[in-house]
């Protein structure tokens, strides 16, 4: 087992995910745990995550110094790297920020074994270690960071300023694999058989009760609903149309659950209610919370209607770990990136108890789990769609007119992506409508219309993402069709931002 000490990084659970993919069981623990407790757990290794603080700040998170005396291999990443340096007597200072791709110059090292002399890594920090701790060797540097990696192989203590856990550190998995080999961590963790474990947990929780399941047709809610149905026949699937769904979404979801032979499937048209409550709202966090609260209200009303069939006490959801990370529900130290409607957006006095079988998994793990359940690839590789729907793809005020425009533009983009074969080559793609207008010329006359921005990204788990290099001719075709067919749009842009610093969605 390897323990990940979480100092509040948005990527802490991703570290655990990567280690698990190497076949080693991994758990996440709070930084307040004592060395004595960790010693009793007998881990083969410890990883110190990144975090949003600076180690020199007052009341910044620290670690039990006795951890360094246990003889257990330790790897510090970003904040963890800086914290190791500070605890070992070195100084950490504010420095030039590094956000995104950097080039690492590599020296001979046990941790960096097998890497080239120049490696692409991904960094996200504004502090740097001024000098290596006594007895430690500097084994990596970037243009802005002279000590991007250090190690003491005798003590088996290692630190890296970059993030080996993210996909954009090209050989990051080699670094993590090297650390696993240093720890001697045994194999044993696998997604195979996880479905049986999750079904058993659902049975234990629900017993003879009934579950009302929120479904969207997306991968997460689909896999979650199949798990819940396997655990209990008392499942009532509800698709809520909040007026912010994609074109033809209602028909597609109903057909999917018909094919899967779900006995109880219900459609609820709540568009007027949602749009009324969103009227005039511009703050993205308020939007998400309004949608979350209204979602639960709609569900609780549906529960009352279904009381004649069964006593429903549970709400099933397809919540996955990135939802909890960005809503700062994964640890006490994490910063809120955005509140997900089904996590931080839920009302405090919700009457239903939650059943979230996927809450500790990433999207790629959910898809693997779906394969184990026998679900078709076309269902499992459908692009993610946010719970708040088009509300977070229309920055600013949401209106029926904007929704109608965006639905048509997005449908055109999806159609062309599928025709070209690029839909399956991207992690997620969509159109968004910006809250500004621009001048155009249509039919030799001045036009003043909205701007549509296209977003397509590549990723493995949505924790980091790069913009998809779509062919210019494809983008030109999409732009031409949108401005020609969607009345009220005069301009189409393509978003080439990475995550981070951007997020995948606009709000």
ABEGO torsion letter per residue (X at the ends): XBBBBBAGBAAAAAAAAAAAAAGBBBBBBBAABBAAAAAAAGBABBBBBBBABBAABBGBBBBBAAAAAAGBBBBBBEAAAAAAAAAAGBBBBBBBBBBEBBBBBBBBBAAABGBBABBBBBBBBABBBABBBBGBBBABBBAABABABBBBAAAGBBBBABBAABAABAAAAAAAAAAAAAAGBBBGBBABGAAAAAAAAAAAAAEABBBBBBBAGBAAAAAAAAAAAAABABBBBBBBBAGABBBGAAAAAAAAAAAAGBABBBBBBAAAAAAAAABGBABAAAAAAAAAAAAAAAAAAAAAAAAAABBBABBBBABBAAAAAAAGAABAABBBABBBAABAABBAABABBBBBAAAABBAAAAAAAAAAAGBBAAAAABBBBBAAEAAAABBEBBBAAAAAAAAAAAAAAAAAAAAAGAAAABABBBBBBBABBBBBBBGGBBBBBBBBBBBBBBBAAGABBBBBBBBAAAAAAAAAAAAAABBGBABBBBBABBOOABBABAX
